[in-house]
């Protein structure tokens, strides 16, 4: 019996190559597990990866066409490709297959709303970037209001990378700040990224004496340079870094000087029994220097897809009548799936995962917006919010 090919578009040709490796690892591990259990209705899965290059619209569209036209994949499941602007959705829709990604963009909502019937198979396996902004403001307000941290002022300094993802998050933070008693005293200041040089913008942020310093750029190596340059002349504030700070390559560069950094992600690995078991299994397969906190994204999406396709009675090939893949999509959207990232529960209109606690107050019905703090000499990412996923208490940063 022929195998079912699952495609993955991975940005090996970009500054996100370290994440691309983990996305491949996560998908590979999930497929191996599904195949060990017998596959989907007796058919084994086969992973096919192509390079999405610099993550531009042209590169991602070319990668999607190659997976569909050359390899005949029944689904494309990958992490993020941040510069595609949903251009690949039309290629997916023309083929009538399933597409699950973690691009984390509010633009996904708009594209789905423009033609839900055409884009039935396009799903975003995590909440949109918009939720980062208000979720972060609620988090720092919670730290303040519960007495875990007493800020010297109500001033924020917000620095953004030049990707739309980073800018949306920065603007959402500024929009939500006033409601919770914060003042954006600096920014959002957009810095052309990728970059290793942050000293100039740090000097200007320092001048307003903020209690909170935010960087919504997300490349791990760039953020490592940011943190090291901040610590050359630190000031008394919390430092929040977007997503990339939880990658092991960040810790390898910054080391114990990362102690106290806050990191947020709307999709991340839980530190409960299932999350710890997954991390152990993942590092056993891919080495102690691998990052299960990133690989868990594609792992969870592939496992959810496998379960949905089995319930729907199988998968559909590209350019076949879309009836079978519509059944798969319907199960994906209507069947919440508990994985090592929490609950993947697709909003029926957005076809994106619902966030907890930003959208739903029920932790069983949403993917947790996790806040980590680097602790234990910067070697461990400890979850400090939200309940019930918290594993450690917030600590004042080492530079205080």
N, C-alpha and C positions, 0 to 999 in steps of 0.2 A: 504494500500500500504506500502510495507517495506521501512524503512528509509535507506538513503545512509550513510554509516559509513565513517567518516573522522578520520584517525589516527594521532597521534602526539607523537613523541619520545622526552621526556623531561628529562634533566639530574638532576633529584631530588637527585640522589645519589652522587652528586659531589659538588665542591665548587661553581658551577654555579646555585645552587638550587634557589637563589633569582630570577635569570632571568627565570628559569624554571616555577616558579609560574606565572610570568607575561606573558610568552608565552602561558600558558594554559588559562589565563584570556582573552587574546586577541582573541584567536581562539574561545573560548566559546561565547564571545560577538558577534563576526561576525556571528557565526552559529545561535545564537538567532535572530539576525536581519534578516538573510536570511529566516529562518523558519517563522518569522512573516509576511514576504512578500510572503509566499507561497511555499518556498523551491525551489528546482530545478525541473522545469516542474511538479510541484505538489507533489514531493517527499521531505519529510523533511530530514534534516541532523542530524546526531548524532555524537558527539565527543567521541572518545575512546583514552585515554592517557595511555601510558606505560612509565615506568622509563628506561631511557637509561644509568643509572648508572654513571660510571666514564667517560663516553664519549669515551671509547676506541673502537677500531674496533670491537672487540668481543661483547661488550655490545650493541653497536648500531645495529649490524647485528642481534643479538638475538631479540632485540626490534622490528626490521622491520619484522622478520619472525613471531613473535607473532601477530603483527597487521594484517599481511596478512593471515596467516594460521588459526589462532584462531578466528579472528574477521571479516575477509573478507572485509577489508577496500578498498574503491575505490580510495582513495588518502591518502598520508601522507604529512601533512603540519606542520612544526614546526620551531622553531628558530634554534639555532646552536647546533651541537655536534662536538666539535673541534678536537677530537682525532680519528675520524673514518677513515680518509684518503680515503674517498669514497668507503670503502669496502661494504657499504650497497647498492651501485648502482646496483650491480649484482643481489641482491635479488629483488630489485625493477624492474629491467629489465626482470627478469624471470617471474614475476607476470604480467608485462605489465600495471602497474598503473602509476598515476601521483605522483611525489614527488617534493615538493617545500620546500626549506630550506634556512637558512641564515648563512651557514658555512663560507662565506666570504673568500674562499680560491682560489688561482689561479690554484690549482690542478684540480678544477672543469672544467676549460677550457680544460685542457689536456685530461681528461677522456672523455668528450663529443667529442672532436676531434678524439679520437682513434676509435670510432664507433658510429657516430651520429644516425644511424638507430636503433641500439640496445638501446641506452640510450635516446630515444626520449622524455621520460616522466620525466627526471631528470632536474629540473630547479633550479637555485640559485636566490632567490628573492631579492638579493642586489648585488652591485658590489664587485669584488674580493679585497682581502687584498692589492694587489699590488698598487691599486689606492690611498690608504692611504698615502703612502710614498711621491710620487710626489705631491699629493694634499696638504699635509702639508707644503712642501717646498715652493710651490706657495703661500700659505696663509701667511706664515711669511714674504715672500718677498713683498707681497702686503701691509702688515702692515708697513714694512720699507719704501717702495717706495712711499706710500701715506702720509708719515709723521705722521702716527698714533702712531708710536713707533720708537725711535731712539736707536738702540742697541749700547752697549758699545764696542762690537767687532763683528766679523763675525764667532765666534766659537760656535759649537754645541756640546753637550754631549748627547749621545744616550744610553739608558739602555733598554734592551729587556728581556721579559720573555722567558722561555724555550720552549714554544709551537711554532710549525712551523709558525703559524699565526703571532705571535709577531716578530719572526725573519725575516720573509719576509718583514714586514712593516719597520723594522729597517734598513734592507739592502737597501730597495728602497729609504728611506730617504737619506742614505749616498750616493747612486748612483746619486740622483738628486741634491744634495746640491751644488756641485761645479759649475754646470751650472748657478746657480742663485747667485753665489758669496759667498757661505758659506763654511766653513771648518769644517769637523768633527774632533774635537780635542780630543774626548774621545768616544770610542766604535765603533760600537755597542758592549756593554758589556752585555753578556748573563748571567742572574741570574737564578738559578734553582727555578722554581716557581711551586706551590704556596709558598709564604713566607710572613712573617710579619716583617722580619729584612732587612733593607735597609741601615743602617748607614755606613757600610764599603764601599759600592759602591758610596754612596753620598759623602763620604770624598774624594774618588779618583776623582770623577767628579768635585768637588769643586776646586781641585788643578789646573785645566786648565782654571778656570775663564770663563765659558761659558756664552753667552748671552741667550742661550736657553737650557733648560733641558727637555729631552724627556723620557717618560717611555711608551713603547709599550705593556706592560703587560695589561691585561684587567679585572682581577677580582676586583670587587668593594672594598671588604674588604682589600685586599692586597694594593691597591692603596691608601686607607685611611691611612694605616700605613705609607706608603711612604710619603704622604704629611705631616703628623704630624711629622715624623722624619726629613724631610727637614726643617720644620719651627723651629725645635730646634736650628738650626744654619743656617738660610737662607742666600742665596747669591743673588746678583742682576741679576736675569735672569727670563725670562718667563718660566713657567712650563706647559708642555703639557702632559696630561694623556689620554690613549687610552680607549675610549668607557665607561668603568665601572665607570668613574667619574661622569657620569650623573645620575647614579642610586641613588635613595633616601637613600639607606643604606650608601652610601659614605658620603652624606651630614649629615646624622644622627651622624656619628662618628667624622667627621672633624668640622662640624658646621661653624661658621663665619670665621674660619681660612682657609676655602676653597676659600674665596673671591679672585677673579682674576685668578683662575686656568682655563686653556684652555682645551677643550675636543673636540675630533673629532669623527664623525661617518659617514659612507657612507650610512646609513639608519637610519633616525630619525624622530621624530614628528615635523611637521611644527608648527609655532606659528601664522598662519593666522586664519581666522574665522573657517575654517573646523577643523584645528588642536585643537584650543581652545575648540570647541564644543565637539570634541572627548574626550579630556582630562577631561572635566566636566562630561560627560556621564560615562567614564571609572571609575573615582574615586567615582562617585555616586554608581556604581555597586560593586566596589571592595575595597572601603575605601580610605580615604585621604592619607594613607601611601603607597598606590599602586603607580606604576611607569608606566604611560601611554606611556612615551618615549621608553619603552621596549616592552610593550604589543602591540604597534602599528605595530610591524613587522608581527606577525602572523595574526592580525586583517586584515591587508591590503592584505596579501597573500590569506587568505580564501575568502575575498570578491572578489578578482580578479578571483579566481578559480570558485566561484559560478556563476559569470557573464559569464565566458568562457564556462562552462559546459552547462548553459542554452542555449547559442547561438548555441553550437555544437549539441544540441538535447538530452542531457543527459550524463550520466557517464557510465563507464565500470567496471565490477567486475574483481577481480584478476583471472588470468589464463583463462579468456575468450579471444576470438580473440581480438587483440589490436586495431582494426579498430576504435572503438568509442573513446578510450582514445587518439588515434593519432589525431582525430578531435579536442578533447579538447586541447591537447598540441599545435596544430596549431593555434587555436584561442588565446591561452595565449601568444604565441610568436608574433603574428601579430597584436594584439589589445592592444595598449598602454592603461594603466589604471591609471587614476588620483585618488590617495587616499590621506590619511592624511600624508603620507611620501613623497609626490610628485608623479611624474610619474614613474610607473613601465613599462619599455619598454625593452623587452628582445632582446639582440643581436641575430640575427638568427643563427650565428655559435657558439657563446659561450653558448647560452641559460642561460645567466646571465644578470641582470639588467645593463643598460648603466648608467654611472655616469655623472652628470653635476657638475661643468664645466670641469671636468678632461678629458672627452672623447668628449662630445658634447657641443657646445656653446649655444644650444637652451634649456632653462629651461623647456620647455613643452615636451621635448623628453628625459629627463634623470632624474635619481634620484639624488637629491642634496646631495653633500658631505658637510655636515653641520659642522660648527665650533661654539661651544658654549663657553661662558665664564660664570663662576659662579659669580653672582653679587648680590647686595642687601644682604650683610652679608652672602653670600654663599648660600642663600636660593632659588635663581632662576637661571635656566639655560637659559641664553639669547643668541639668535643666533646673532653672530657678522659677519658672512659671510656664503655663498656668497649672492650677490644680485640676485634676488629681494626678497630673503627670510630673509634678515637681519632685526632684530627687535630692536637692541641696538648697540651703539657704543662701540668699544673696550676701556677698561680702564686699566691703569697701575695697576699691582697687589698690594695688600695691603702691602706686605713685601718690596716693593720698598721704 
